[in-house]
Amino acid sequence: MAAFNFNTEAELFPAAIRKKKRAGFAYRRFSTAAEAVQFAIEQLPADSLNGAYLQVDEARFDQSGIRTLYESEAFPLQRNRPEPAEADEADEEKQRAAG
């Protein structure tokens, strides 16, 4: 991945087409791309992130691109959302199946 400036202003746009009338979030502008990426990954529900995009200068990043930026070694902020462990996912699957 080419060098990315996380200190550039960024805009986060919701999905253009919604199946649900309830909006997950509205357009937001951030002073840094790092803050926008962190907000998208840590605070947006997955269904709101799906279809949303981040615009930094002339570049656009979809859900996958946003996640790649978040997981990048160059990401400057502390990550506050730990990735679920495989054991936790297996436990959740068992609970869903049971009930």
Residue pairs with C-beta under 8 A, 6 or more apart in sequence:
1 68
1 72
3 74
4 33
4 56
4 69
4 72
4 74
5 33
5 56
6 32
6 33
6 34
6 37
6 69
6 74
6 75
6 76
7 32
7 33
7 34
7 76
8 32
8 33
8 56
8 57
9 29
9 30
9 31
9 32
9 33
9 56
10 29
10 30
10 32
10 33
10 35
10 36
10 37
10 54
10 55
10 56
11 27
11 28
11 29
11 30
11 36
11 54
11 55
11 56
12 25
12 27
12 28
12 29
12 30
12 36
12 39
12 40
12 52
12 53
12 54
12 55
13 27
13 52
13 53
13 54
13 55
14 23
14 24
14 25
14 26
14 27
14 48
14 51
14 52
15 48
15 50
15 51
15 52
16 51
17 51
24 44
24 45
24 47
24 48
25 44
25 48
25 52
28 36
28 39
30 36
30 39
33 54
33 56
33 69
34 75
34 76
34 77
35 77
36 54
36 56
37 54
37 66
37 69
37 70
37 75
38 70
38 77
38 79
38 80
40 49
40 52
40 54
40 66
40 70
41 49
41 66
41 67
41 70
41 81
42 79
42 80
42 81
44 52
49 63
49 66
50 63
51 63
52 62
52 63
52 66
53 60
53 61
53 62
53 66
54 60
54 61
54 65
54 66
54 69
55 61
61 68
61 69
69 75
70 79
